[in-house]
């Protein structure tokens, strides 16, 4: 077990709950690679299959979704992810309602992770553009599921009938935080190439893979050099008391 500045002792169970195939890799793939190589167990739950992730009218949403599932599984394998599951919410239409909250509580109570990773609901837009509403919604629904629902016996009693007893998550890490909410920066220099390899698996999404690779390499931190590039991923980390 490698010591990490995350200050975790022993092997942690980490659940990544995000909206679309490719979100985990784009948002925090190098950090996930760092965690899996340190011996932590990581599972993905993606709320949609990304069936609107194309401007090509000739592709059916069903065919696109099927392709993206395969791409996502290949990308996750590059990062050492243990399992990838998909929920069947339609892409682009996510709403942080009680049905979605219950589905996420069900996942959390079943998997019983210590750490959950999602996307920051506070990130609406920035100089980099407008954040996809599904990314915000996924983060909001995950937050609402973790607190106070998942750990409270009285929320969603129908889940007790399924044998799913309350479970309290210890930490929530929001990827793609807004500039105002970032509070953790992870050095992922050693895992940047692994992130790029994983991103290359999302063939239907990345256009020219060599150009993507070039763009990703340019994301080195200010002050690092071409010979010794340095890469980071940022989060808003919430530690529950
Ligand atoms: Zn997305």
py3Dmol code that shows the C-alpha trace and the ligand (Angstrom):
import py3Dmol

protein = """\
ATOM      1  CA  UNK A   1       0.000   0.000   0.000  1.00  0.00           C
ATOM      2  CA  UNK A   2       1.434   3.344  -1.062  1.00  0.00           C
ATOM      3  CA  UNK A   3       0.956   6.265   1.326  1.00  0.00           C
ATOM      4  CA  UNK A   4      -1.036   9.037  -0.305  1.00  0.00           C
ATOM      5  CA  UNK A   5      -1.574  12.639   0.754  1.00  0.00           C
ATOM      6  CA  UNK A   6      -5.262  11.689   0.882  1.00  0.00           C
ATOM      7  CA  UNK A   7      -4.347  10.300   4.345  1.00  0.00           C
ATOM      8  CA  UNK A   8      -6.204   7.052   3.860  1.00  0.00           C
ATOM      9  CA  UNK A   9      -5.188   4.004   5.854  1.00  0.00           C
ATOM     10  CA  UNK A  10      -5.665   0.570   4.328  1.00  0.00           C
ATOM     11  CA  UNK A  11      -7.544  -0.267   1.158  1.00  0.00           C
ATOM     12  CA  UNK A  12     -10.603   1.889   0.500  1.00  0.00           C
ATOM     13  CA  UNK A  13     -13.768   1.103  -1.412  1.00  0.00           C
ATOM     14  CA  UNK A  14     -14.434   3.920  -3.871  1.00  0.00           C
ATOM     15  CA  UNK A  15     -17.582   4.442  -5.890  1.00  0.00           C
ATOM     16  CA  UNK A  16     -17.643   6.751  -8.906  1.00  0.00           C
ATOM     17  CA  UNK A  17     -21.170   7.920  -9.748  1.00  0.00           C
ATOM     18  CA  UNK A  18     -21.359  10.171 -12.808  1.00  0.00           C
ATOM     19  CA  UNK A  19     -23.675  10.978 -15.688  1.00  0.00           C
ATOM     20  CA  UNK A  20     -22.033   9.676 -18.877  1.00  0.00           C
ATOM     21  CA  UNK A  21     -19.532   7.235 -20.310  1.00  0.00           C
ATOM     22  CA  UNK A  22     -16.200   9.128 -20.537  1.00  0.00           C
ATOM     23  CA  UNK A  23     -16.951  11.455 -17.574  1.00  0.00           C
ATOM     24  CA  UNK A  24     -14.728   9.571 -15.082  1.00  0.00           C
ATOM     25  CA  UNK A  25     -11.757   9.557 -17.451  1.00  0.00           C
ATOM     26  CA  UNK A  26     -12.068  13.187 -18.555  1.00  0.00           C
ATOM     27  CA  UNK A  27     -12.835  14.550 -15.084  1.00  0.00           C
ATOM     28  CA  UNK A  28     -10.433  12.591 -12.899  1.00  0.00           C
ATOM     29  CA  UNK A  29      -9.033   9.576 -14.762  1.00  0.00           C
ATOM     30  CA  UNK A  30      -5.464  10.094 -13.603  1.00  0.00           C
ATOM     31  CA  UNK A  31      -6.525  10.304  -9.965  1.00  0.00           C
ATOM     32  CA  UNK A  32      -8.528   7.099 -10.355  1.00  0.00           C
ATOM     33  CA  UNK A  33      -5.452   5.435 -11.858  1.00  0.00           C
ATOM     34  CA  UNK A  34      -3.397   6.672  -8.920  1.00  0.00           C
ATOM     35  CA  UNK A  35      -5.914   5.238  -6.453  1.00  0.00           C
ATOM     36  CA  UNK A  36      -6.277   1.875  -8.168  1.00  0.00           C
ATOM     37  CA  UNK A  37      -2.510   1.458  -8.407  1.00  0.00           C
ATOM     38  CA  UNK A  38      -2.282   2.256  -4.680  1.00  0.00           C
ATOM     39  CA  UNK A  39      -4.529  -0.754  -3.982  1.00  0.00           C
ATOM     40  CA  UNK A  40      -7.942   0.844  -3.577  1.00  0.00           C
ATOM     41  CA  UNK A  41     -11.007  -0.794  -5.110  1.00  0.00           C
ATOM     42  CA  UNK A  42     -12.976   1.360  -7.548  1.00  0.00           C
ATOM     43  CA  UNK A  43     -16.386   0.723  -9.132  1.00  0.00           C
ATOM     44  CA  UNK A  44     -18.247   2.918 -11.615  1.00  0.00           C
ATOM     45  CA  UNK A  45     -21.961   3.547 -11.812  1.00  0.00           C
ATOM     46  CA  UNK A  46     -22.933   5.675 -14.791  1.00  0.00           C
ATOM     47  CA  UNK A  47     -26.447   7.059 -14.758  1.00  0.00           C
ATOM     48  CA  UNK A  48     -26.867   7.099 -18.557  1.00  0.00           C
ATOM     49  CA  UNK A  49     -25.301   5.326 -21.507  1.00  0.00           C
ATOM     50  CA  UNK A  50     -24.555   8.575 -23.328  1.00  0.00           C
ATOM     51  CA  UNK A  51     -27.125   7.987 -26.070  1.00  0.00           C
ATOM     52  CA  UNK A  52     -27.084  11.651 -27.226  1.00  0.00           C
ATOM     53  CA  UNK A  53     -23.324  12.015 -27.427  1.00  0.00           C
ATOM     54  CA  UNK A  54     -23.159  12.582 -31.168  1.00  0.00           C
ATOM     55  CA  UNK A  55     -24.082  15.150 -33.834  1.00  0.00           C
ATOM     56  CA  UNK A  56     -24.371  12.390 -36.439  1.00  0.00           C
ATOM     57  CA  UNK A  57     -28.064  11.942 -37.214  1.00  0.00           C
ATOM     58  CA  UNK A  58     -27.407   8.693 -39.036  1.00  0.00           C
ATOM     59  CA  UNK A  59     -26.455   6.937 -35.787  1.00  0.00           C
ATOM     60  CA  UNK A  60     -29.335   5.598 -33.722  1.00  0.00           C
ATOM     61  CA  UNK A  61     -29.271   6.448 -30.001  1.00  0.00           C
ATOM     62  CA  UNK A  62     -29.408   2.710 -29.248  1.00  0.00           C
ATOM     63  CA  UNK A  63     -26.378   1.928 -31.408  1.00  0.00           C
ATOM     64  CA  UNK A  64     -24.479   4.873 -29.981  1.00  0.00           C
ATOM     65  CA  UNK A  65     -25.269   3.772 -26.413  1.00  0.00           C
ATOM     66  CA  UNK A  66     -24.127   0.218 -27.164  1.00  0.00           C
ATOM     67  CA  UNK A  67     -20.861   1.510 -28.609  1.00  0.00           C
ATOM     68  CA  UNK A  68     -20.274   3.807 -25.652  1.00  0.00           C
ATOM     69  CA  UNK A  69     -20.794   0.988 -23.148  1.00  0.00           C
ATOM     70  CA  UNK A  70     -18.033  -1.006 -24.853  1.00  0.00           C
ATOM     71  CA  UNK A  71     -15.748   2.055 -25.002  1.00  0.00           C
ATOM     72  CA  UNK A  72     -16.380   2.797 -21.337  1.00  0.00           C
ATOM     73  CA  UNK A  73     -15.528  -0.744 -20.288  1.00  0.00           C
ATOM     74  CA  UNK A  74     -12.259  -0.584 -22.249  1.00  0.00           C
ATOM     75  CA  UNK A  75     -11.368   2.811 -20.735  1.00  0.00           C
ATOM     76  CA  UNK A  76     -12.112   1.598 -17.204  1.00  0.00           C
ATOM     77  CA  UNK A  77      -9.880  -1.426 -17.784  1.00  0.00           C
ATOM     78  CA  UNK A  78      -6.980   0.938 -18.583  1.00  0.00           C
ATOM     79  CA  UNK A  79      -7.397   2.509 -15.137  1.00  0.00           C
ATOM     80  CA  UNK A  80      -7.742  -0.721 -13.142  1.00  0.00           C
ATOM     81  CA  UNK A  81     -11.426  -0.210 -12.328  1.00  0.00           C
ATOM     82  CA  UNK A  82     -13.076  -3.286 -10.809  1.00  0.00           C
ATOM     83  CA  UNK A  83     -16.558  -2.978 -12.270  1.00  0.00           C
ATOM     84  CA  UNK A  84     -18.679  -0.750 -14.491  1.00  0.00           C
ATOM     85  CA  UNK A  85     -22.454  -0.611 -14.175  1.00  0.00           C
ATOM     86  CA  UNK A  86     -24.964   1.477 -16.095  1.00  0.00           C
ATOM     87  CA  UNK A  87     -28.355   2.814 -15.108  1.00  0.00           C
ATOM     88  CA  UNK A  88     -30.840   3.439 -17.888  1.00  0.00           C
ATOM     89  CA  UNK A  89     -31.633   7.129 -17.495  1.00  0.00           C
ATOM     90  CA  UNK A  90     -31.805   8.908 -20.872  1.00  0.00           C
ATOM     91  CA  UNK A  91     -28.809  11.100 -21.680  1.00  0.00           C
ATOM     92  CA  UNK A  92     -29.433  14.824 -21.317  1.00  0.00           C
ATOM     93  CA  UNK A  93     -32.633  14.519 -19.317  1.00  0.00           C
ATOM     94  CA  UNK A  94     -31.277  13.869 -15.799  1.00  0.00           C
ATOM     95  CA  UNK A  95     -33.288  15.525 -13.037  1.00  0.00           C
ATOM     96  CA  UNK A  96     -32.251  15.455  -9.379  1.00  0.00           C
ATOM     97  CA  UNK A  97     -35.630  14.119  -8.278  1.00  0.00           C
ATOM     98  CA  UNK A  98     -36.582  11.552  -5.650  1.00  0.00           C
ATOM     99  CA  UNK A  99     -36.498   8.643  -8.114  1.00  0.00           C
ATOM    100  CA  UNK A 100     -32.855   9.359  -8.995  1.00  0.00           C
ATOM    101  CA  UNK A 101     -31.999   9.984  -5.336  1.00  0.00           C
ATOM    102  CA  UNK A 102     -33.523   6.644  -4.363  1.00  0.00           C
ATOM    103  CA  UNK A 103     -31.612   4.829  -7.115  1.00  0.00           C
ATOM    104  CA  UNK A 104     -28.353   6.339  -5.877  1.00  0.00           C
ATOM    105  CA  UNK A 105     -29.147   5.513  -2.248  1.00  0.00           C
ATOM    106  CA  UNK A 106     -29.810   1.941  -3.398  1.00  0.00           C
ATOM    107  CA  UNK A 107     -26.360   1.782  -5.034  1.00  0.00           C
ATOM    108  CA  UNK A 108     -24.613   3.283  -1.994  1.00  0.00           C
ATOM    109  CA  UNK A 109     -26.339   0.946   0.465  1.00  0.00           C
ATOM    110  CA  UNK A 110     -25.579  -2.044  -1.731  1.00  0.00           C
ATOM    111  CA  UNK A 111     -21.913  -1.224  -2.417  1.00  0.00           C
ATOM    112  CA  UNK A 112     -21.187   0.416   0.980  1.00  0.00           C
ATOM    113  CA  UNK A 113     -18.260   2.580  -0.187  1.00  0.00           C
ATOM    114  CA  UNK A 114     -16.134   4.750   2.087  1.00  0.00           C
ATOM    115  CA  UNK A 115     -15.429   7.267  -0.666  1.00  0.00           C
ATOM    116  CA  UNK A 116     -17.786   8.499  -3.395  1.00  0.00           C
ATOM    117  CA  UNK A 117     -16.649  10.517  -6.422  1.00  0.00           C
ATOM    118  CA  UNK A 118     -18.995  12.588  -8.592  1.00  0.00           C
ATOM    119  CA  UNK A 119     -19.049  15.910 -10.477  1.00  0.00           C
ATOM    120  CA  UNK A 120     -19.456  19.286  -8.757  1.00  0.00           C
ATOM    121  CA  UNK A 121     -23.058  20.574  -8.894  1.00  0.00           C
ATOM    122  CA  UNK A 122     -21.753  24.114  -8.242  1.00  0.00           C
ATOM    123  CA  UNK A 123     -19.989  24.167 -11.606  1.00  0.00           C
ATOM    124  CA  UNK A 124     -22.514  25.818 -13.913  1.00  0.00           C
ATOM    125  CA  UNK A 125     -20.207  27.704 -16.278  1.00  0.00           C
ATOM    126  CA  UNK A 126     -16.689  29.042 -16.361  1.00  0.00           C
ATOM    127  CA  UNK A 127     -14.156  30.532 -18.759  1.00  0.00           C
ATOM    128  CA  UNK A 128     -13.825  27.001 -20.163  1.00  0.00           C
ATOM    129  CA  UNK A 129     -17.475  26.922 -21.221  1.00  0.00           C
ATOM    130  CA  UNK A 130     -20.842  25.730 -19.978  1.00  0.00           C
ATOM    131  CA  UNK A 131     -20.976  22.576 -17.897  1.00  0.00           C
ATOM    132  CA  UNK A 132     -23.401  19.906 -19.156  1.00  0.00           C
ATOM    133  CA  UNK A 133     -26.587  19.959 -17.044  1.00  0.00           C
ATOM    134  CA  UNK A 134     -26.339  16.181 -16.487  1.00  0.00           C
ATOM    135  CA  UNK A 135     -22.943  16.674 -14.800  1.00  0.00           C
ATOM    136  CA  UNK A 136     -24.430  19.181 -12.359  1.00  0.00           C
ATOM    137  CA  UNK A 137     -27.504  17.063 -11.797  1.00  0.00           C
ATOM    138  CA  UNK A 138     -25.522  13.890 -11.133  1.00  0.00           C
ATOM    139  CA  UNK A 139     -23.496  15.710  -8.478  1.00  0.00           C
ATOM    140  CA  UNK A 140     -26.582  17.207  -6.868  1.00  0.00           C
ATOM    141  CA  UNK A 141     -28.374  13.845  -6.772  1.00  0.00           C
ATOM    142  CA  UNK A 142     -25.295  12.113  -5.326  1.00  0.00           C
ATOM    143  CA  UNK A 143     -24.938  14.780  -2.632  1.00  0.00           C
ATOM    144  CA  UNK A 144     -28.629  14.527  -1.723  1.00  0.00           C
ATOM    145  CA  UNK A 145     -28.406  10.720  -1.615  1.00  0.00           C
ATOM    146  CA  UNK A 146     -25.360  10.751   0.681  1.00  0.00           C
ATOM    147  CA  UNK A 147     -26.727  13.378   3.047  1.00  0.00           C
ATOM    148  CA  UNK A 148     -28.959  12.736   4.741  1.00  0.00           C
ATOM    149  CA  UNK A 149     -30.758   9.875   2.947  1.00  0.00           C
ATOM    150  CA  UNK A 150     -28.331   6.962   2.680  1.00  0.00           C
ATOM    151  CA  UNK A 151     -27.366   6.874   6.352  1.00  0.00           C
ATOM    152  CA  UNK A 152     -30.871   7.459   7.685  1.00  0.00           C
ATOM    153  CA  UNK A 153     -33.149   4.548   8.499  1.00  0.00           C
ATOM    154  CA  UNK A 154     -36.322   6.511   7.737  1.00  0.00           C
ATOM    155  CA  UNK A 155     -35.444   7.467   4.152  1.00  0.00           C
ATOM    156  CA  UNK A 156     -36.792   5.170   1.457  1.00  0.00           C
ATOM    157  CA  UNK A 157     -38.189   2.378   3.690  1.00  0.00           C
ATOM    158  CA  UNK A 158     -38.821   0.353   0.523  1.00  0.00           C
ATOM    159  CA  UNK A 159     -35.041  -0.178   0.349  1.00  0.00           C
ATOM    160  CA  UNK A 160     -35.109  -1.871   3.764  1.00  0.00           C
ATOM    161  CA  UNK A 161     -37.467  -4.422   2.235  1.00  0.00           C
ATOM    162  CA  UNK A 162     -34.739  -5.086  -0.340  1.00  0.00           C
ATOM    163  CA  UNK A 163     -32.358  -5.770   2.556  1.00  0.00           C
ATOM    164  CA  UNK A 164     -30.483  -2.484   2.053  1.00  0.00           C
ATOM    165  CA  UNK A 165     -29.726  -1.025   5.468  1.00  0.00           C
ATOM    166  CA  UNK A 166     -28.414   2.524   6.045  1.00  0.00           C
ATOM    167  CA  UNK A 167     -24.810   3.266   5.156  1.00  0.00           C
ATOM    168  CA  UNK A 168     -22.849   6.456   5.807  1.00  0.00           C
ATOM    169  CA  UNK A 169     -20.199   7.546   3.319  1.00  0.00           C
ATOM    170  CA  UNK A 170     -17.036   9.036   4.830  1.00  0.00           C
ATOM    171  CA  UNK A 171     -15.904  11.282   1.983  1.00  0.00           C
ATOM    172  CA  UNK A 172     -17.350  12.797  -1.180  1.00  0.00           C
ATOM    173  CA  UNK A 173     -14.980  14.037  -3.870  1.00  0.00           C
ATOM    174  CA  UNK A 174     -16.449  16.355  -6.510  1.00  0.00           C
ATOM    175  CA  UNK A 175     -14.443  16.416  -9.733  1.00  0.00           C
ATOM    176  CA  UNK A 176     -14.487  19.419 -12.127  1.00  0.00           C
ATOM    177  CA  UNK A 177     -15.063  21.860  -9.258  1.00  0.00           C
ATOM    178  CA  UNK A 178     -15.711  25.508 -10.001  1.00  0.00           C
ATOM    179  CA  UNK A 179     -12.784  27.821  -9.264  1.00  0.00           C
ATOM    180  CA  UNK A 180     -14.614  28.950  -6.143  1.00  0.00           C
ATOM    181  CA  UNK A 181     -15.102  25.470  -4.691  1.00  0.00           C
ATOM    182  CA  UNK A 182     -11.805  23.653  -5.409  1.00  0.00           C
ATOM    183  CA  UNK A 183     -10.104  22.649  -2.167  1.00  0.00           C
ATOM    184  CA  UNK A 184      -7.878  19.688  -3.149  1.00  0.00           C
ATOM    185  CA  UNK A 185      -5.281  19.439  -5.903  1.00  0.00           C
ATOM    186  CA  UNK A 186      -3.884  15.992  -6.642  1.00  0.00           C
ATOM    187  CA  UNK A 187      -0.510  15.518  -8.311  1.00  0.00           C
ATOM    188  CA  UNK A 188      -1.242  13.020 -11.074  1.00  0.00           C
ATOM    189  CA  UNK A 189       1.906  13.443 -13.138  1.00  0.00           C
ATOM    190  CA  UNK A 190       2.774   9.751 -12.826  1.00  0.00           C
ATOM    191  CA  UNK A 191      -0.651   8.692 -14.139  1.00  0.00           C
ATOM    192  CA  UNK A 192      -1.228  11.218 -16.912  1.00  0.00           C
ATOM    193  CA  UNK A 193      -0.209   8.811 -19.659  1.00  0.00           C
ATOM    194  CA  UNK A 194      -2.628   6.239 -18.265  1.00  0.00           C
ATOM    195  CA  UNK A 195      -5.428   8.816 -18.409  1.00  0.00           C
ATOM    196  CA  UNK A 196      -4.609   9.550 -22.052  1.00  0.00           C
ATOM    197  CA  UNK A 197      -4.629   5.823 -22.855  1.00  0.00           C
ATOM    198  CA  UNK A 198      -8.045   5.485 -21.218  1.00  0.00           C
ATOM    199  CA  UNK A 199      -9.408   8.526 -23.054  1.00  0.00           C
ATOM    200  CA  UNK A 200      -8.285   7.049 -26.369  1.00  0.00           C
ATOM    201  CA  UNK A 201     -10.739   4.204 -25.775  1.00  0.00           C
ATOM    202  CA  UNK A 202     -13.651   6.653 -26.116  1.00  0.00           C
ATOM    203  CA  UNK A 203     -13.319   6.558 -29.893  1.00  0.00           C
ATOM    204  CA  UNK A 204     -16.819   7.860 -30.632  1.00  0.00           C
ATOM    205  CA  UNK A 205     -16.203  10.965 -28.503  1.00  0.00           C
ATOM    206  CA  UNK A 206     -12.678  12.224 -28.994  1.00  0.00           C
ATOM    207  CA  UNK A 207     -12.343  12.949 -32.709  1.00  0.00           C
ATOM    208  CA  UNK A 208      -8.730  12.620 -33.862  1.00  0.00           C
ATOM    209  CA  UNK A 209      -7.027  10.682 -31.043  1.00  0.00           C
ATOM    210  CA  UNK A 210      -3.591  12.133 -31.778  1.00  0.00           C
ATOM    211  CA  UNK A 211      -4.930  15.672 -31.507  1.00  0.00           C
ATOM    212  CA  UNK A 212      -6.626  14.780 -28.225  1.00  0.00           C
ATOM    213  CA  UNK A 213      -3.339  13.392 -26.959  1.00  0.00           C
ATOM    214  CA  UNK A 214      -1.576  16.602 -27.921  1.00  0.00           C
ATOM    215  CA  UNK A 215      -4.223  18.705 -26.157  1.00  0.00           C
ATOM    216  CA  UNK A 216      -4.006  16.578 -23.022  1.00  0.00           C
ATOM    217  CA  UNK A 217      -0.212  16.870 -22.912  1.00  0.00           C
ATOM    218  CA  UNK A 218      -0.544  20.656 -23.096  1.00  0.00           C
ATOM    219  CA  UNK A 219      -2.482  20.682 -19.859  1.00  0.00           C
ATOM    220  CA  UNK A 220       0.707  20.701 -17.808  1.00  0.00           C
ATOM    221  CA  UNK A 221       0.765  23.089 -14.892  1.00  0.00           C
ATOM    222  CA  UNK A 222       2.141  26.576 -15.237  1.00  0.00           C
ATOM    223  CA  UNK A 223       5.830  26.516 -14.494  1.00  0.00           C
ATOM    224  CA  UNK A 224       6.418  22.906 -15.536  1.00  0.00           C
ATOM    225  CA  UNK A 225       8.520  22.339 -18.611  1.00  0.00           C
ATOM    226  CA  UNK A 226       8.167  20.196 -21.742  1.00  0.00           C
ATOM    227  CA  UNK A 227      11.015  17.999 -20.438  1.00  0.00           C
ATOM    228  CA  UNK A 228       9.508  17.691 -16.954  1.00  0.00           C
ATOM    229  CA  UNK A 229       5.758  18.233 -17.306  1.00  0.00           C
ATOM    230  CA  UNK A 230       3.617  18.263 -14.197  1.00  0.00           C
ATOM    231  CA  UNK A 231      -0.085  17.450 -14.183  1.00  0.00           C
ATOM    232  CA  UNK A 232      -2.843  17.957 -11.632  1.00  0.00           C
ATOM    233  CA  UNK A 233      -6.520  17.154 -11.149  1.00  0.00           C
ATOM    234  CA  UNK A 234      -8.683  19.256  -8.862  1.00  0.00           C
ATOM    235  CA  UNK A 235     -11.569  18.427  -6.557  1.00  0.00           C
ATOM    236  CA  UNK A 236     -13.881  19.731  -3.909  1.00  0.00           C
ATOM    237  CA  UNK A 237     -13.528  17.191  -1.097  1.00  0.00           C
ATOM    238  CA  UNK A 238     -16.148  16.895   1.623  1.00  0.00           C
ATOM    239  CA  UNK A 239     -15.207  14.838   4.708  1.00  0.00           C
ATOM    240  CA  UNK A 240     -18.258  13.865   6.726  1.00  0.00           C
ATOM    241  CA  UNK A 241     -17.784  14.055  10.500  1.00  0.00           C
TER     242      UNK A 241
END
"""
ligand_1 = """\
1
ZN
Zn -20.485 14.003 -19.690
"""
view = py3Dmol.view(width=600, height=400)
view.addModel(protein, "pdb")
view.setStyle({"model": 0}, {"cartoon": {"style": "trace"}})
view.addModel(ligand_1, "xyz")
view.setStyle({"model": 1}, {"stick": {}})
view.zoomTo()
view.show()
